[in-house]
Amino acid sequence: MQLEHWHMKDFAPGEGTADGNDGWIAVTAPGDTYLALHAAGRIPHPYADDNEKACAWVETREWWWRTTFEMPKAGDGERLILEFEGLDTFAAIWLNGDEIAASDNMFRAVEIDISKLLREGTNTLAICFTPVSVVTADMKPTTFPGGAGEQIVKSRRNLVRKAQFGWGWDWGPCFPTVGIWKAARIVRETRAVLRDVHFTTLNIDGRVRIALDVDAFAASAPLAADISIADPAGKVVAHRVLDLPRDTVAEFTIANAQLWWTPELGGQPLYALSVKLLHGGKVVDSRTLDVGIRTIALDMSPDPAEPGTEFFRFVLNGVPIFAKGVNWIPASSFVGALTEADYAPLLQSAADGNMNMVRVWGGGVYEPDVFYALCDRLGLLVWQDFMFACAPYPDSDPGFVENVKGEIAYQVKRMRNHPSMALWCGNNEGQVIHEMICHVLQVDVPYEGDRLFEGVIADIARALDPYTPYWPGSPYGGKLGNSMKVGDVHDWTVWHGIPPIPDDKLIGATDRSPEGVAYTRYAEDMGRFISEYGIQASPALSTMSRWITRDDFALNNEAFLNRVKDNPKNKVDGMILPVTGLPETLEQYADFTQLTQGEGLKFGIEHFRRRKPHCSGSLIWQHNDSWPGVSWSLVDYDGIGKAGYYFVKRAYAPVLGSFKRLDSGGVEFWITNDTLQPLEIGCRLALVSLKGGEVWNERADARVGANESIRVWSASAERIGPSADRALIARGKEFPENRHFFAAIKDIPFADAAPTMRVEKLDAHGLKATVTGNAYHYGVRLTAPHAATRYSDNCFDLAEGEVRTILVTNAAVELAPGDLTVRTLLRHV
Ligand code: BMA
């Protein structure tokens, strides 16, 4: 029985009680206190205007949630288990006036046997949530060396097993949630239950293993497990009955196993694993799981072509891959209210963007089962951080460590069966911030957290899931934790101005000058795997204006600056100044920041992919938003892809054709082939004048091996005669068209005119737009007024006479041809 309908009420800390009928507000579980308050008219919408301040009182109150239910008592051989998948966070659980259990970790499930506690008739269940600040008030703080980093370890968040972003981050507001954020239910169990089913692929010849954990709490007859596996067409390909408790493990070899791949390498066939627990021949419990047959490994062998370095590359079914993806943050501050309808389009946009990996970042939450199931279906590998970020953690406090142990075991067991699961990672940026602080302070002390990330957590992850690699942190490797020679890199030279670490040494100091943060500095990054890098851009103006109701909303005023959480709030200026120049209006701000993000990420991705296999991964910071703010996201809170999303989609194509500028002024053209098919490339390189016409055009032929990146063409500066009004264009049927300019975007004389567009209706939810270039158009953007509209491509360049067909769909809204407009993004200052 699901316990969905609850009521909640707030009190001064220590004064709450579940009695009385006044002032209780309806709330659902899973759900969220802030949104329930808003629905009841107690607070304005937390995301609108500067209501963050108006909601600050919520975290200071004690919250009670209560519900009533009726449930027949446990019969012979039965028990009733009250199950909470997640309570946020310091919760005392009361049943019929008695406190029966307590919980202090949002990331652990709570299970209580209530068989003997139930009443005939109505039972009252109540949960008291104590404010976090009350609990942490007496705790000894844990800080970085010298007390550094106080501002990032706010509200003693690191002492509490609760989503760390709740107290605000450099992309999100401060809304520390409280309440029942995951499912709550009572389960009637009979005789015996399946506590866990663990599926593993042992090898790619189809050898798989299923291990069961059974709790036979009142067995009175023989127990058995009926295990079967059906292939994607539904045909049973493996079947066995295990005698329990003697046999708990079954191994099968699936004939002609269809392997699970990322999309550029193959399909995502899912097999249906079914386990039935039999007591005296009767089914008492069962599980069905979608599983995939695949192996995953992390290759960290020496890279002979770059002496002194090690690879950091994922190996899927024996094939080294280049990870193309994004970092994922919680899709709302109010995570308890998210559903599949929120996850599906966001993950689909990652898959549509030619991505094959998503990193679940450690400052958020372990995502719900549906998130990983979607990744399984879409072929998105998951780099899973454990939920620790940018802080030291009290790793010598036995109570804290015990709590973490329970959390890790629960979460690894919950997520390990997914074929998408590619890496367990200790935390986000704990070690690297510590090492940088030690470097600056010239001290040498161990990181508080090492005992967790090198010890406790590593041991549990390896024991419970020996077939998925474990990595202690992100970034990690080398003396300063952000080495280009070993491990993964967070590249924040661009945007934050943090110096790169080419040789286990910091080069220079933080430099936020336009030259210091220029996106061309990605070319200095010789790292193995770039697991974070990014550039901020405005969300669509429609997204901003939906949440900013003030009449005076304008560029850089208070209403606007509330949306910017990074500091200083004008950090973007240094990025865009040399690219597009500074904006004078909100409209220009949106265009300029979006184009700079797009150009910068395109530049970075192309550089990292050309370096394959020495670099084997690019994960952009960040895919999504938790609220309608200004951030590094590619897709804004309303689900609208920024220009950067489309730049990234093209640059992440399985086969990439990209230009590399040489110091000599010459240019090379490279093909990066991430597929397993060797390619015979026959492409055209054209030097065009942006005023019209071609200067020259030639054919380049090349053979590019499977999974290979090579230079296929080059031209000297003399041949090109680089100037602002020229562009090199590459066209070939194997890769998305690409181009190279010879001046900053702001200095290039692009046509102001929009291309011609013809729109046909395909069906109720689909349009086909044909756009034709009248000149060289830069950043052609198609727009429909509805939030979740999808475009097969957008924000692209179109040369004179060139014709492009774009499919426009919206699953929820009927589209009419007149809905679609076209313009070019860039407006000169
Ligand atoms: C990294 C991330 C986040 C942060 C981002 C942008 O540090 O791990 O903590 O939001 O960069 O600054």
Residues whose N, C-alpha, C, O or C-beta is under 5 A from the ligand:
A	BS01	BMA	D170 N428
